[in-house]
Amino acid sequence: MAIRRRLPVLLVAFLCFVAGMSASDGDADPIYIDCVEQCEKTGCVGDVCFQHCNLTSNGKSVSDPWYLQEPLYIKWKKWDCLSGCRYQCMLVREEERETAGNTPVKYHGKWPLRRAFGIEEPVSVALSALNLAVQFHGWVSFFILVNYKLPLRPNRQTFYEYTGLWHIYGTLSMNFLFWSAVYHSRDVEMTQKLDYSSAAAVIGFSLIVSILRAFSIKSEATRVMVAAPLIAFVTTHILYLNCYQFDYDLNMKVCAIMGVAQVVIWGVWGGISNHPSKWKIWVVTIGEGLIVLFQIYDFPPYKGFLDAHAISHAIAIPVSYIWWSFIHDDSEYRTTTLMKKAK
C-alpha cells in the first residue's frame, strides 16, 4: 500500500491508540502529585519558576516589560502554570527514580520526554518534518514526471488514469505530516484534533485509492459509487470527533479497520499482479510491520529524547520514499501499456 497510505494507516491507527491512554503510574505517584500542587501555589519547583504562575523564569513579575519576560519561542507555546509544573515535577521525580535505580514510568499517558526550545518531542518533530520533505519531493517529482516527462494525450491529459487521485493523496499526506509535527511540538486539544483528523482523512482516502487501483476502476461513475460512501463515512467520523465527542477508542478502531483493509487489498493485489515493481509493495509492507512492532514495543526514551514512537517515524521515512517510487513506476508502466494499446 502506498507509503503514505500504509504509513498513516499504521502510524495513525496506533497514534490514536497511544492518545487513548490517560492514566499512568507517574501521575499517580503521591510525591509527583504533591510537587505539582505545591508548584501551582508557589509558582516554582526548586529554582525553576513559571511565568503563568505569576512569575517569569527569572523571578520577574508578569507585569514587567515584555523584554524581561520569557522568550517568544516559549511564550507562543502558551504553556500554562499546570503544564509547566507537571513537566518540571516530572523531571525532578525521574531524577530521583534514576538515582534510586528505578526505571522510568509514564506521566499522563506519555514517557518522560525532555523538551528542547519549548518543543515537547523534538525528535518526533524533526522526523515528521523530514518525512514531510520526502513526501513533498515524491509528489513534486511525480507531478513533473506525468506532466512533462511522459507522453500526453492529444488533449494534453495524462495517459495515467490515477494522476488526480495521487495528487490528492500527496496533498493529504503532507497535510497529515505537517500537523503531526505541530502535534508533537505541542500537545493541546486543538493540535491533537488537527493531527488525528488529518490522519483519519489520509487513511480514508488511501483506502479509496487502494480499491480503485487494485480493481482497475476507471469509469468515473463507478469511482463515484465507490468513493462517495467512504468519503461520507470519514467526513462523519471527523465531524463526530471534532464537534461532538473526541472518542479515542472509537478513533483507534476506525483507523485500524481502514488501515487493515487497505493493507489486505494491496497485499493481495501485489501477490496476484504481474506488475514489474510489485516488490516495492512488499518492502513497504515489511516497513509497516516494523512500524507496528515499535508502536507495540513501547520502551522508555533513550537519553530522554528517542522513544519507540520516534523510531517508528524514522522507519516511515524510507517507507514513504519507496512508496512514491512505486507510484512513479506505476505511472510509467500504465502509460507504456496504454500507448501500446492505442497503437
C-alpha positions in Angstrom: 0.0 0.0 0.0 1.2 3.4 -0.5 3.9 4.7 1.6 1.8 7.3 3.0 -1.2 5.1 3.0 0.3 2.3 5.0 2.3 4.7 7.0 -0.6 6.8 8.0 -2.6 3.7 8.3 -0.3 2.1 10.8 1.0 5.3 12.2 -2.4 6.8 12.5 -4.1 3.8 13.9 -1.5 3.5 16.7 -1.3 7.2 17.1 -5.0 7.1 18.1 -4.3 4.2 20.4 -1.4 5.9 22.2 -3.5 9.0 22.7 -6.3 7.0 24.3 -4.3 6.3 27.4 -4.9 8.9 30.1 -3.8 7.4 33.5 -0.2 6.3 34.2 2.0 5.2 37.1 3.9 8.5 37.1 1.0 10.9 37.6 -0.5 8.6 40.3 2.7 8.9 42.4 1.9 10.8 45.6 5.3 12.6 45.5 4.7 13.8 42.0 1.1 14.9 42.9 2.4 16.8 45.9 5.1 18.5 43.8 2.6 19.7 41.3 0.2 21.0 43.9 3.0 23.0 45.7 4.2 24.3 42.3 0.8 25.7 41.5 0.7 27.5 44.8 4.3 28.9 44.8 4.9 29.0 41.0 8.3 27.3 41.4 9.9 23.9 41.5 13.2 24.4 43.2 15.0 27.2 41.4 12.7 27.0 38.3 9.7 29.3 38.2 7.0 29.8 35.6 5.5 32.9 34.0 1.9 31.7 34.1 2.2 31.2 37.8 2.6 35.0 38.2 6.4 34.8 37.8 8.8 34.6 34.9 11.6 32.1 34.8 13.9 34.8 36.3 11.5 35.6 39.1 10.2 38.8 37.4 6.6 39.8 37.6 4.4 39.3 34.6 3.6 43.0 34.7 7.3 43.7 33.8 8.1 44.8 30.2 8.0 42.1 27.6 11.7 42.1 27.1 12.2 41.0 30.7 9.8 38.1 30.4 10.2 34.6 28.8 11.5 34.4 25.2 8.8 34.5 22.5 9.7 30.9 21.3 8.5 29.8 24.7 5.5 32.2 25.0 3.9 31.2 21.7 3.5 27.7 23.1 1.1 29.0 25.6 2.4 27.0 28.5 0.2 27.4 31.5 1.1 27.0 35.1 -0.2 23.4 35.3 1.7 22.2 32.3 4.9 23.9 33.4 4.6 22.4 36.9 3.9 19.0 35.6 6.9 19.0 33.3 9.4 20.2 35.9 8.0 17.9 38.6 8.3 15.0 36.2 12.0 15.8 35.6 12.7 16.1 39.3 10.8 12.9 40.1 12.5 10.9 37.3 16.0 12.1 38.5 15.0 10.8 42.0 13.8 7.5 40.5 17.0 7.1 38.4 19.2 7.7 41.5 17.2 5.0 43.3 17.8 2.6 40.4 14.2 2.6 39.2 13.1 2.6 35.6 11.2 5.5 34.0 7.4 5.5 34.2 4.8 7.3 32.1 3.1 10.6 33.1 -0.4 11.3 31.8 0.0 8.6 29.2 3.4 9.7 27.9 7.0 8.8 28.6 9.1 11.5 30.4 10.5 13.1 27.3 12.7 16.2 27.5 11.8 19.4 25.7 14.1 21.4 23.5 13.4 25.1 22.7 9.9 24.6 24.0 9.2 21.6 21.8 7.7 18.6 23.7 9.0 15.8 21.4 11.9 17.3 19.4 13.0 14.1 17.7 9.5 13.2 16.6 9.0 16.7 15.3 12.3 16.6 13.3 11.4 13.2 11.8 7.9 14.2 10.9 9.3 17.3 9.2 11.9 15.2 7.3 9.1 12.8 6.2 7.1 15.8 5.1 10.1 16.8 2.9 10.3 13.3 1.5 6.5 13.4 0.7 6.9 16.8 -0.9 9.8 15.6 -3.1 7.9 12.4 -4.1 4.8 14.4 -5.0 6.6 17.1 -7.0 8.7 14.6 -8.9 5.5 12.7 -9.7 3.9 15.9 -11.0 6.9 16.6 -13.2 7.0 13.0 -14.4 3.4 12.7 -15.6 3.1 16.2 -16.9 6.5 16.9 -18.5 8.4 13.6 -19.0 5.8 11.1 -20.0 3.8 11.4 -23.3 0.4 13.1 -23.1 -2.8 12.5 -24.9 -3.8 14.8 -27.7 -6.0 16.8 -25.3 -2.9 17.4 -23.1 -4.2 15.0 -20.4 -2.0 12.3 -18.9 -2.4 8.7 -20.0 -2.1 7.6 -16.4 -5.7 7.2 -15.1 -4.8 7.8 -11.4 -2.9 11.0 -11.7 -5.6 13.1 -9.9 -6.0 10.6 -7.1 -2.3 10.6 -6.3 -2.2 14.4 -6.3 -5.0 14.4 -3.7 -3.2 11.6 -1.8 0.0 13.6 -1.7 -1.7 16.7 -0.5 -3.5 14.9 2.3 -0.3 13.1 3.3 1.7 16.3 3.5 -1.1 17.9 5.5 -1.1 15.0 7.9 2.7 15.2 8.4 2.6 18.9 9.0 0.0 18.6 11.8 1.9 15.6 13.1 4.9 17.8 13.6 2.8 20.5 15.2 1.1 18.0 17.5 4.4 16.5 18.7 5.7 20.1 19.2 2.8 21.0 21.5 0.1 18.6 22.6 -3.1 20.6 23.2 -6.7 19.9 22.3 -6.6 21.8 19.0 -3.3 20.3 17.7 -4.5 16.9 18.8 -7.7 17.2 16.9 -6.0 18.5 13.8 -3.4 15.7 13.9 -6.0 12.9 14.3 -8.5 14.4 11.8 -5.9 14.7 9.1 -4.7 11.2 9.8 -8.2 9.8 9.5 -8.6 11.7 6.3 -5.5 10.4 4.6 -6.2 6.8 5.8 -9.7 7.0 4.4 -8.6 8.4 1.1 -5.8 5.8 0.9 -8.4 3.1 1.3 -10.3 4.6 -1.7 -7.2 4.7 -3.8 -6.3 1.1 -2.9 -9.7 -0.1 -4.1 -9.7 1.9 -7.3 -6.2 0.9 -8.3 -6.3 -2.7 -7.2 -9.6 -3.3 -9.1 -8.6 -1.1 -12.0 -11.7 1.0 -11.7 -11.5 3.6 -14.5 -15.2 4.6 -15.0 -15.9 8.0 -13.4 -19.4 6.8 -12.4 -18.1 3.7 -10.7 -15.4 5.7 -9.0 -18.0 8.0 -7.5 -20.1 5.0 -6.4 -17.1 3.5 -4.6 -15.7 6.8 -3.1 -18.9 8.5 -2.1 -19.9 6.2 0.8 -16.3 6.1 2.2 -15.9 9.9 1.9 -19.3 10.3 3.7 -18.2 7.9 6.4 -14.8 9.5 7.0 -16.3 13.0 7.0 -18.9 12.0 9.5 -16.3 10.4 11.7 -14.1 13.5 11.7 -17.1 15.8 12.4 -18.1 13.5 15.3 -14.6 13.7 16.8 -14.4 17.5 16.5 -17.9 18.6 17.1 -19.5 16.0 19.4 -17.1 13.8 21.3 -13.4 13.1 20.9 -13.6 9.3 21.4 -10.1 7.9 21.4 -11.2 4.2 21.4 -13.6 4.8 18.5 -11.0 6.7 16.5 -8.5 3.9 17.1 -10.9 1.3 15.9 -11.9 3.2 12.8 -8.3 3.9 11.8 -7.3 0.3 12.4 -10.2 -1.1 10.3 -9.5 1.2 7.4 -5.8 0.5 7.7 -6.0 -3.2 7.8 -8.5 -3.2 4.9 -6.1 -1.4 2.6 -3.1 -3.5 3.7 -5.1 -6.6 2.7 -6.1 -5.1 -0.6 -2.6 -4.1 -1.6 -1.1 -7.3 -0.3 -3.5 -9.5 -2.3 -3.1 -7.3 -5.4 0.7 -7.5 -5.1 0.5 -11.3 -4.9 -1.6 -11.8 -8.0 -0.4 -8.9 -10.1 2.5 -9.1 -12.6 3.4 -5.5 -12.0 7.1 -5.1 -12.6 7.5 -3.1 -9.3 5.3 -5.1 -7.1 8.3 -6.0 -4.9 8.2 -2.4 -3.6 4.8 -3.1 -2.2 6.2 -6.0 -0.2 9.1 -3.8 1.1 6.6 -1.2 2.2 4.5 -3.9 3.9 7.6 -5.1 5.9 8.3 -1.5 6.8 4.8 -1.0 8.1 5.2 -4.2 10.1 8.3 -2.7 11.8 6.3 0.5 12.5 3.7 -1.6 14.2 6.3 -3.5 16.1 7.8 -0.3 17.6 4.4 1.1 18.3 3.6 -2.1 20.4 7.1 -2.4 21.9 6.8 1.0 23.6 10.1 1.4 25.5 11.2 4.4 27.6 13.0 7.2 25.8 16.8 6.9 25.4 18.5 9.9 27.0 15.1 11.5 27.4 14.6 12.0 23.6 14.5 8.9 21.5 11.5 6.6 22.1 9.8 3.9 20.2 7.3 6.3 18.6 10.2 8.4 17.3 11.8 5.3 15.8 8.5 4.4 14.0 8.6 7.9 12.5 12.2 7.2 11.3 11.2 4.0 9.7 8.3 5.8 7.9 10.8 8.0 6.0 12.3 5.3 3.8 8.9 3.7 3.5 7.4 6.9 2.1 10.3 7.2 -0.3 9.8 3.6 -1.6 6.1 4.1 -1.9 6.4 7.2 -4.1 8.9 5.3 -6.1 6.3 2.7 -6.7 3.8 5.4 -7.7 6.3 6.7 -10.3 6.9 3.2 -11.6 3.2 2.6 -11.8 2.6 5.8 -13.8 5.3 4.8 -16.3 4.0 1.2 -16.5 0.4 2.2 -17.2 1.4 4.9 -19.7 3.5 2.5 -21.7 0.7 -0.1 -21.6 -2.0 2.4 -22.8 0.2 3.8 -25.5 0.8 0.3 -26.9 -3.0 -0.4 -26.9 -3.6 3.0 -28.6 -1.3 1.9 -31.5 
